[in-house]
């Protein structure tokens, strides 16, 4: 049934009331008919008892008329001691009834004649034979008509009461739901201060609690995004200000000729910082899109690690960091994944680790397999490390940057978030934990590859 919940509840209650009234009426009709028949039989018994107590002359007089003295619709029959039957009801009495009277048995039965149904009450006489009173049940007065009218009145009152209750219940039931709908629309419109009075209905109260939790979570998320955007905009303004300042100085001839190479280097560095920020933002935006491409291919593990180490060797040497590779799987082992995206994740983690690693420390890039054969990559540094709370929020954009921007070197705040989204797209999980002895371990585990029935880690033969 389409429409509002209030209309649905009202119509459902009305329908139940109608069905209840109809069923009650149908059940009352045969009961009333039985009551009418019982009343008719009681009147017949009274007449028969009078005839038994009457004189023979009075009985003959009653049998000679077409009706009894007290009920014009009742017929009388006299059964003589020899079995002869006389009177207006003689044609209704069967031989079985006559035999029962001859045996001095009282008779209370129903007889049929010419498609009519008769109530028969007969009693034996002391000297033999008996008397009978007969009533056509189709002509029985509707003794229950008054009762039925009263029942009908009661049913009507009950139906009206059910309708009133339906309206009241529907209003009380739908009012908190309407409040929920209004609150949801306010939250959708940006109002984060929505408070709902607690409902007395458990299920509605659960929804209210969930809605308030959503509002609070949205408020926290929006505050975090706002802070992140403010910090990113600040980082974007810094290189832009340097670029604009030096470019204006060059345009106005304020830079000595001997300082031009130095200024060019500064401009190049600031432009690279600006490009890094914009590239990170674009990458994150693409990761949020459904059409982000993932191209699976069998990828040898050892060459992938070797290429990664070779690419970062010079940067590690410049930072005085010893970059070490550990391949704990057999040669020829490959993983079904997108090698470009795995390199992108590893590059981001290594770059992040180099930024925070002190000189004369060691960074390890390790590949292994879990106990159930899933591929496992780790990047472990000996930098300042992360606390347990840092590790829990490490992949939320901008959280670590906000915590440590005044403590140690930090990046754009997007790198770990990008790594987490990439790993998720590759069908894996990424986690961070403090390293024993100082530093941080970033761990990447791959599940079965998306869209493939092949195992993730296999050995070529």
C-alpha positions as CSV (number, residue, x, y, z in Angstrom):
1,X,0.0,0.0,0.0
2,X,1.5,3.3,-1.1
3,X,1.2,6.5,0.8
4,X,2.1,7.9,4.2
5,X,2.6,5.6,7.2
6,X,-0.3,7.4,9.0
7,X,-2.7,6.6,6.2
8,X,-1.4,3.0,6.0
9,X,-1.8,2.4,9.7
10,X,-5.3,4.0,9.7
11,X,-6.5,1.9,6.8
12,X,-5.0,-1.3,8.2
13,X,-6.7,-0.7,11.6
14,X,-10.0,0.1,9.8
15,X,-9.7,-3.1,7.7
16,X,-9.1,-5.2,10.8
17,X,-12.1,-3.6,12.5
18,X,-14.3,-4.3,9.4
19,X,-13.1,-7.9,9.4
20,X,-13.8,-8.3,13.1
21,X,-17.3,-6.8,12.8
22,X,-18.1,-9.1,9.8
23,X,-16.8,-12.2,11.6
24,X,-18.7,-11.4,14.7
25,X,-21.9,-10.8,12.8
26,X,-21.5,-14.1,10.9
27,X,-20.9,-15.9,14.2
28,X,-23.9,-14.2,15.9
29,X,-26.5,-15.1,13.2
30,X,-26.6,-18.9,13.8
31,X,-26.5,-18.3,17.6
32,X,-29.5,-16.0,17.3
33,X,-31.3,-18.6,15.1
34,X,-30.6,-21.3,17.7
35,X,-31.9,-18.9,20.4
36,X,-35.1,-18.4,18.4
37,X,-35.6,-22.2,18.0
38,X,-35.0,-22.8,21.7
39,X,-37.6,-20.1,22.6
40,X,-40.1,-21.8,20.2
41,X,-39.5,-25.2,21.7
42,X,-39.9,-23.8,25.2
43,X,-43.3,-22.5,24.2
44,X,-44.2,-25.8,22.7
45,X,-43.2,-27.7,25.9
46,X,-45.4,-25.3,27.9
47,X,-48.4,-26.0,25.6
48,X,-47.8,-29.8,25.6
49,X,-47.6,-29.8,29.4
50,X,-50.9,-28.0,29.6
51,X,-52.5,-30.5,27.3
52,X,-51.2,-33.4,29.4
53,X,-52.7,-31.8,32.5
54,X,-56.0,-30.9,30.7
55,X,-59.2,-33.0,30.6
56,X,-59.9,-35.2,27.6
57,X,-62.6,-32.8,26.5
58,X,-60.2,-29.9,26.6
59,X,-57.6,-31.9,24.6
60,X,-60.3,-32.9,22.1
61,X,-61.3,-29.2,21.8
62,X,-57.7,-28.2,21.2
63,X,-57.2,-30.9,18.6
64,X,-60.4,-29.9,16.8
65,X,-59.1,-26.4,16.0
66,X,-56.3,-25.4,13.5
67,X,-54.2,-23.8,16.2
68,X,-53.5,-23.9,19.9
69,X,-55.1,-21.6,22.3
70,X,-51.9,-19.7,23.2
71,X,-50.0,-19.7,19.9
72,X,-51.8,-19.4,16.5
73,X,-48.8,-20.8,14.7
74,X,-48.5,-24.0,16.8
75,X,-50.4,-27.1,15.7
76,X,-51.8,-29.8,18.1
77,X,-52.0,-33.6,17.5
78,X,-53.6,-36.2,19.8
79,X,-52.4,-39.8,19.7
80,X,-55.0,-42.3,21.0
81,X,-54.0,-45.4,23.0
82,X,-54.7,-47.5,19.9
83,X,-52.1,-45.4,17.9
84,X,-54.6,-43.3,15.9
85,X,-53.5,-39.7,15.3
86,X,-55.9,-36.8,15.0
87,X,-55.6,-33.1,15.0
88,X,-54.1,-30.4,12.7
89,X,-50.5,-31.7,13.3
90,X,-51.4,-35.3,12.6
91,X,-49.6,-35.3,9.2
92,X,-46.4,-34.1,10.8
93,X,-46.0,-37.0,13.3
94,X,-44.2,-39.9,11.9
95,X,-44.7,-43.6,12.9
96,X,-41.4,-43.4,14.9
97,X,-42.7,-40.6,17.0
98,X,-46.0,-42.5,17.6
99,X,-44.0,-45.6,18.6
100,X,-41.9,-43.6,21.1
101,X,-45.1,-42.2,22.7
102,X,-46.5,-45.7,22.9
103,X,-43.5,-46.7,24.8
104,X,-44.1,-43.8,27.3
105,X,-41.1,-41.8,26.0
106,X,-40.9,-38.0,25.8
107,X,-40.1,-36.8,22.3
108,X,-38.2,-33.6,21.4
109,X,-37.2,-33.7,17.7
110,X,-37.4,-32.1,14.3
111,X,-39.6,-33.3,11.5
112,X,-39.7,-32.5,7.8
113,X,-42.8,-32.3,5.6
114,X,-43.3,-30.7,2.2
115,X,-39.9,-29.0,2.4
116,X,-40.9,-27.4,5.7
117,X,-39.0,-28.1,9.0
118,X,-41.1,-28.5,12.1
119,X,-40.1,-28.5,15.8
120,X,-42.0,-31.3,17.5
121,X,-42.5,-31.7,21.3
122,X,-44.6,-34.7,22.4
123,X,-45.4,-36.2,25.8
124,X,-47.1,-39.6,26.6
125,X,-50.5,-39.6,28.5
126,X,-51.0,-41.7,31.7
127,X,-53.7,-43.9,30.1
128,X,-51.8,-44.5,26.9
129,X,-51.3,-42.5,23.8
130,X,-50.0,-38.9,24.0
131,X,-50.2,-35.3,22.9
132,X,-47.9,-33.3,20.5
133,X,-47.3,-29.7,19.7
134,X,-45.7,-28.8,16.3
135,X,-44.3,-25.4,15.1
136,X,-43.1,-24.5,11.6
137,X,-39.6,-23.1,12.2
138,X,-39.8,-20.8,9.2
139,X,-42.7,-19.1,11.0
140,X,-41.0,-18.8,14.4
141,X,-41.1,-15.2,15.5
142,X,-37.6,-13.6,15.4
143,X,-37.2,-13.6,19.1
144,X,-33.5,-12.6,18.6
145,X,-34.2,-9.6,16.3
146,X,-34.0,-7.3,19.3
147,X,-30.9,-9.0,20.5
148,X,-29.4,-8.8,17.0
149,X,-30.2,-5.1,16.9
150,X,-28.4,-4.5,20.1
151,X,-25.4,-6.6,18.9
152,X,-25.4,-4.5,15.7
153,X,-25.4,-1.4,17.7
154,X,-22.5,-2.6,19.8
155,X,-20.5,-3.6,16.7
156,X,-21.1,-0.2,15.3
157,X,-19.9,1.5,18.4
158,X,-16.9,-0.9,18.5
159,X,-16.1,0.0,14.8
160,X,-16.3,3.7,15.6
161,X,-14.0,3.2,18.6
162,X,-11.5,1.2,16.4
163,X,-11.5,4.0,13.9
164,X,-10.8,6.6,16.6
165,X,-8.0,4.4,18.0
166,X,-6.6,4.0,14.5
167,X,-6.4,7.7,14.1
168,X,-4.8,8.2,17.5
169,X,-2.3,5.4,17.1
170,X,-1.3,6.5,13.6
171,X,-0.7,10.0,14.9
172,X,1.4,8.9,17.9
173,X,3.3,6.4,15.8
174,X,4.1,8.6,12.8
175,X,4.9,11.8,14.8
176,X,8.4,10.6,15.9
177,X,9.0,9.3,12.3
178,X,8.0,12.6,10.9
179,X,10.5,14.2,13.4
180,X,13.2,11.8,12.2
181,X,12.5,12.8,8.6
182,X,12.7,16.5,9.4
183,X,15.9,15.9,11.3
184,X,17.4,13.9,8.4
185,X,16.5,16.7,6.0
186,X,18.2,19.3,8.3
187,X,21.3,17.1,8.5
188,X,21.3,16.8,4.7
189,X,21.0,20.6,4.5
190,X,24.2,21.0,6.6
191,X,22.7,21.5,10.1
192,X,25.0,19.6,12.5
193,X,23.3,20.7,15.7
194,X,20.2,18.5,15.4
195,X,18.9,17.2,18.7
196,X,15.9,14.9,19.0
197,X,13.7,14.4,22.1
198,X,14.0,10.7,23.0
199,X,11.1,8.6,21.8
200,X,9.3,6.1,24.0
201,X,9.4,3.6,21.1
202,X,12.6,1.5,21.3
203,X,13.1,1.1,17.6
204,X,12.5,4.8,16.9
205,X,14.9,5.7,19.7
206,X,17.6,3.5,18.1
207,X,17.1,5.4,14.8
208,X,17.3,8.7,16.7
209,X,20.6,7.6,18.3
210,X,22.0,6.4,14.9
211,X,21.0,9.7,13.3
212,X,22.6,11.8,16.0
213,X,25.8,9.6,15.6
214,X,25.7,10.3,11.9
215,X,25.4,14.0,12.5
216,X,28.3,14.0,15.0
217,X,30.4,11.9,12.6
218,X,29.7,14.2,9.7
219,X,30.6,17.2,11.9
220,X,33.9,15.7,12.9
221,X,34.6,14.6,9.3
222,X,33.8,18.1,7.9
223,X,35.9,19.8,10.6
224,X,38.8,17.5,9.7
225,X,38.4,18.1,6.0
226,X,38.1,21.9,6.6
227,X,41.3,21.8,8.7
228,X,43.0,19.7,6.0
229,X,42.0,22.0,3.2
230,X,43.2,25.0,5.2
231,X,46.6,23.4,5.7
232,X,46.8,22.3,2.1
233,X,45.9,25.8,0.9
234,X,48.6,27.2,3.2
235,X,51.1,24.8,1.7
236,X,50.0,25.8,-1.8
237,X,50.3,29.5,-1.0
238,X,53.9,29.1,0.3
239,X,55.5,28.0,-3.0
240,X,53.1,30.3,-5.0
241,X,54.3,33.3,-2.9
242,X,57.9,32.4,-3.5
243,X,57.4,31.9,-7.2
244,X,55.4,35.2,-7.5
245,X,58.0,37.1,-5.5
246,X,61.0,35.9,-7.4
247,X,59.3,36.1,-10.8
248,X,58.3,39.8,-10.0
249,X,61.9,40.5,-8.9
250,X,63.2,39.0,-12.2
251,X,60.7,41.0,-14.2
252,X,61.7,44.2,-12.5
253,X,65.5,43.5,-12.8
254,X,66.0,43.3,-9.1
255,X,68.0,40.0,-9.2
256,X,71.7,40.4,-9.9
257,X,73.0,38.4,-12.9
258,X,75.1,36.3,-10.6
259,X,72.1,35.2,-8.5
260,X,69.9,34.2,-11.4
261,X,71.0,30.5,-11.3
262,X,70.3,30.4,-7.5
263,X,66.9,32.0,-8.0
264,X,66.1,29.6,-10.8
265,X,66.9,26.7,-8.5
266,X,64.5,28.1,-5.9
267,X,61.8,28.6,-8.4
268,X,62.4,25.0,-9.7
269,X,62.2,23.6,-6.1
270,X,59.0,25.6,-5.3
271,X,57.4,24.6,-8.6
272,X,58.2,20.9,-7.8
273,X,56.6,21.3,-4.4
274,X,53.5,22.8,-6.0
275,X,53.4,20.0,-8.6
276,X,53.7,17.4,-5.9
277,X,50.7,18.9,-4.0
278,X,48.6,19.1,-7.1
279,X,49.6,15.6,-8.3
280,X,48.6,14.2,-4.9
281,X,45.3,15.9,-5.0
282,X,44.6,14.6,-8.5
283,X,45.6,11.1,-7.6
284,X,43.3,11.1,-4.6
285,X,40.4,12.4,-6.7
286,X,41.0,9.7,-9.3
287,X,41.1,7.1,-6.5
288,X,37.6,8.2,-5.4
289,X,36.3,7.7,-9.0
290,X,34.9,4.3,-10.0
291,X,36.8,4.3,-13.3
292,X,40.2,4.3,-11.7
293,X,42.1,1.7,-13.8
294,X,43.6,-1.4,-12.3
295,X,45.4,-3.7,-14.7
296,X,46.2,-7.1,-13.2
297,X,49.2,-9.1,-14.5
298,X,51.5,-11.8,-13.2
299,X,54.2,-9.7,-11.5
300,X,57.6,-11.3,-10.4
301,X,58.2,-10.2,-6.8
302,X,62.0,-10.1,-6.7
303,X,62.4,-7.9,-9.8
304,X,59.7,-5.5,-8.5
305,X,61.6,-5.0,-5.2
306,X,65.0,-4.7,-7.0
307,X,63.6,-2.0,-9.3
308,X,62.1,-0.1,-6.4
309,X,65.4,-0.2,-4.4
310,X,67.4,0.8,-7.5
311,X,65.1,3.8,-8.1
312,X,65.5,5.1,-4.5
313,X,69.1,4.2,-4.0
314,X,70.4,7.7,-4.9
315,X,67.9,9.5,-2.7
316,X,68.7,7.1,0.2
317,X,72.5,7.8,-0.2
318,X,71.8,11.5,-0.3
319,X,69.9,11.2,2.9
320,X,72.6,8.9,4.4
321,X,70.1,6.1,4.9
322,X,71.0,2.5,4.2
323,X,68.2,1.1,2.0
324,X,68.0,-2.7,2.2
325,X,65.9,-5.3,0.3
326,X,64.8,-8.6,1.9
327,X,63.1,-11.1,-0.4
328,X,61.9,-14.0,1.7
329,X,60.2,-15.9,-1.1
330,X,61.7,-18.3,-3.7
331,X,63.0,-16.9,-6.9
332,X,60.3,-17.1,-9.6
333,X,57.5,-16.2,-7.2
334,X,55.0,-13.8,-8.7
335,X,51.9,-12.0,-7.6
336,X,48.8,-11.3,-9.7
337,X,48.4,-7.6,-9.3
338,X,49.0,-4.2,-11.0
339,X,52.8,-3.7,-10.8
340,X,52.5,0.1,-11.6
341,X,50.1,0.6,-8.6
342,X,52.2,-1.6,-6.3
343,X,55.3,0.5,-7.2
344,X,53.2,3.6,-6.6
345,X,52.4,2.4,-3.1
346,X,56.0,1.4,-2.3
347,X,57.3,4.6,-3.7
348,X,55.0,6.6,-1.4
349,X,55.9,4.7,1.7
350,X,59.7,4.9,1.0
351,X,59.5,8.6,0.2
352,X,57.6,9.2,3.5
353,X,60.1,7.1,5.4
354,X,63.1,8.9,3.9
355,X,61.6,12.3,4.9
356,X,61.5,11.3,8.6
357,X,64.6,9.0,8.8
358,X,67.7,10.4,10.5
359,X,71.1,10.0,9.0
360,X,73.0,6.7,9.4
361,X,69.8,4.7,9.9
362,X,68.5,1.6,8.0
363,X,65.3,1.3,6.0
364,X,64.2,-2.2,5.0
365,X,61.8,-3.2,2.1
366,X,60.8,-6.7,2.6
367,X,58.5,-9.2,0.7
368,X,57.3,-12.4,2.2
369,X,54.2,-14.6,2.3
370,X,51.6,-15.1,5.0
371,X,50.9,-18.5,6.5
372,X,48.0,-19.0,4.1
373,X,50.1,-18.0,1.0
374,X,49.0,-14.4,0.6
375,X,51.7,-11.9,-0.5
376,X,53.1,-9.6,2.1
377,X,55.1,-6.4,1.6
378,X,56.7,-4.3,4.4
379,X,58.5,-1.0,4.6
380,X,60.3,-0.6,7.9
381,X,62.2,2.6,8.9
382,X,64.1,3.7,12.1
383,X,62.6,7.1,12.2
384,X,60.9,8.8,15.1
385,X,58.1,6.2,14.9
386,X,54.4,6.4,15.6
387,X,52.4,5.9,18.7
388,X,49.6,3.3,18.8
389,X,47.1,6.1,18.3
390,X,49.1,7.5,15.4
391,X,49.1,4.1,13.8
392,X,45.3,3.8,14.1
393,X,44.8,7.1,12.3
394,X,47.9,7.1,10.0
395,X,45.9,6.7,6.8
396,X,43.3,9.4,7.5
397,X,44.2,12.3,5.3
398,X,46.0,15.1,7.1
399,X,45.9,13.6,10.7
400,X,49.6,13.0,11.1
401,X,50.5,16.3,9.3
402,X,48.3,18.2,11.8
403,X,49.9,16.5,14.8
404,X,53.5,16.8,13.7
405,X,53.8,19.8,11.4
406,X,55.6,21.8,14.1
407,X,57.6,18.8,15.4
408,X,59.3,17.2,12.4
409,X,59.3,17.2,8.6
410,X,55.9,16.4,7.1
411,X,54.6,16.1,3.6
412,X,51.3,17.1,2.1
413,X,49.3,14.9,4.4
414,X,48.0,12.9,1.4
415,X,50.6,10.3,0.8
416,X,49.5,7.6,3.3
417,X,45.8,8.3,2.4
418,X,46.7,7.7,-1.3
419,X,48.6,4.5,-0.4
420,X,45.6,3.2,1.6
421,X,43.2,3.8,-1.2
422,X,45.5,2.2,-3.8
423,X,45.9,-0.9,-1.6
424,X,42.1,-1.1,-1.2
425,X,41.7,-0.9,-5.0
426,X,44.2,-3.7,-5.4
427,X,42.2,-5.9,-3.0
428,X,44.4,-5.7,0.1
429,X,44.9,-4.1,3.4
430,X,47.5,-1.7,4.7
431,X,48.4,-1.2,8.4
432,X,51.0,0.6,10.4
433,X,52.6,-0.3,13.8
434,X,55.5,0.9,15.9
435,X,58.7,-1.0,15.3
436,X,60.6,-2.6,18.1
437,X,63.6,-0.4,18.9
438,X,62.1,2.7,17.2
439,X,60.6,3.5,13.9
440,X,57.5,2.3,12.0
441,X,56.6,-0.7,10.0
442,X,54.1,-0.3,7.2
443,X,52.6,-3.7,6.2
444,X,50.6,-4.5,3.0
445,X,48.7,-7.8,2.6
446,X,46.9,-8.7,-0.5
447,X,43.8,-10.9,-0.7
448,X,42.5,-12.7,-3.7
449,X,42.9,-10.3,-6.6
450,X,39.8,-8.4,-7.7
451,X,38.0,-9.9,-10.7
452,X,40.2,-13.0,-10.7
453,X,39.8,-16.6,-9.6
454,X,43.6,-17.2,-9.5
455,X,45.5,-17.3,-6.3
456,X,47.3,-14.1,-5.4
457,X,50.7,-15.7,-4.7
458,X,52.1,-18.5,-6.9
459,X,55.4,-20.0,-7.9
460,X,56.2,-20.3,-11.6
461,X,57.4,-23.7,-12.7
